[in-house]
Amino acid sequence: MRVILLKDVPKIGHKFDTKEVKPGYGQNFLIKNGLAILATRQNEQKMQKEMHAHIEESRMKGELLEKNIEGLENSELLFTRKVNEKGHLFDKVDVRDIKEALKEQLHLELDEKHLHLEAPIKEVGEGSAIVKVGGKEATVKLRIESE
């Protein structure tokens, strides 16, 4: 049975791939759970159009993101956390927190894969994170204060 994947499926393939699978697996798992559709000529044409639209949209988002990276250089994000008497945070600051802070404070949505942090920050003070998109890179300052 030939199917076209609608989502990435581990050990089978990626979105938009056409794969040959066993009929029971294809019908009872992949199609039933909305992970794939039957690979008919009409569905293949439809998925080709969707794939080209998806690629174009990704390219445009990447270009826009690269332009926004230039404005990030030397930006500062503020985090307030609970700390103990020694200045150690009860909860670390990591790439998920930075992603949320970029969204809230600078109105920029990034994937975590674009953010690079040497190690999670566990103390009050200052640090930095690197944002890499395409060939561009910016350093964002991080300031962690106690509540």
BELNOR-V92151 format. One record per residue. N is the residue number from 1. RES is the residue in one small letter. D_FIRST is the distance of its C-alpha to the first C-alpha in Angstrom with 2 decimals. Layout:
N,RES,D_FIRST  N,RES,D_FIRST
This chain:
1,m,0.00  2,r,3.81  3,v,6.54  4,i,10.28  5,l,12.51  6,l,15.61  7,k,17.53  8,d,18.03  9,v,16.22  10,p,18.14  11,k,16.71  12,i,13.41  13,g,14.87  14,h,17.08  15,k,17.17  16,f,15.86  17,d,13.68  18,t,10.35  19,k,8.26  20,e,5.55  21,v,5.44  22,k,5.96  23,p,5.24  24,g,8.90  25,y,9.23  26,g,6.98  27,q,8.75  28,n,11.99  29,f,12.74  30,l,11.32  31,i,11.33  32,k,14.26  33,n,16.26  34,g,15.91  35,l,14.47  36,a,11.53  37,i,10.64  38,l,7.97  39,a,8.30  40,t,10.60  41,r,13.73  42,q,15.92  43,n,14.17  44,e,14.18  45,q,17.86  46,k,18.65  47,m,17.33  48,q,19.30  49,k,22.36  50,e,21.96  51,m,21.57  52,h,24.73  53,a,26.56  54,h,25.69  55,i,26.97  56,e,30.09  57,e,30.80  58,s,30.53  59,r,32.86  60,m,35.36  61,k,35.38  62,g,36.02  63,e,38.89  64,l,40.42  65,l,40.15  66,e,41.87  67,k,44.69  68,n,45.14  69,i,45.36  70,e,48.70  71,g,50.18  72,l,49.20  73,e,51.53  74,n,54.28  75,s,52.97  76,e,53.75  77,l,51.80  78,l,53.78  79,f,52.62  80,t,54.79  81,r,54.14  82,k,56.05  83,v,57.88  84,n,60.06  85,e,63.68  86,k,62.73  87,g,60.54  88,h,57.22  89,l,54.39  90,f,52.99  91,d,49.61  92,k,48.57  93,v,47.63  94,d,44.31  95,v,41.77  96,r,40.41  97,d,43.99  98,i,44.59  99,k,41.48  100,e,42.80  101,a,46.33  102,l,45.23  103,k,43.55  104,e,46.58  105,q,49.47  106,l,48.37  107,h,45.65  108,l,43.11  109,e,39.53  110,l,38.10  111,d,35.29  112,e,36.58  113,k,35.26  114,h,38.04  115,l,40.76  116,h,42.46  117,l,45.01  118,e,46.70  119,a,46.83  120,p,46.89  121,i,50.36  122,k,52.29  123,e,55.80  124,v,57.72  125,g,58.41  126,e,56.72  127,g,53.71  128,s,51.26  129,a,47.58  130,i,46.01  131,v,43.54  132,k,41.49  133,v,39.40  134,g,38.49  135,g,41.67  136,k,44.00  137,e,45.47  138,a,47.86  139,t,49.77  140,v,50.09  141,k,53.03  142,l,52.55  143,r,55.50  144,i,55.32  145,e,58.12  146,s,59.06  147,e,58.97
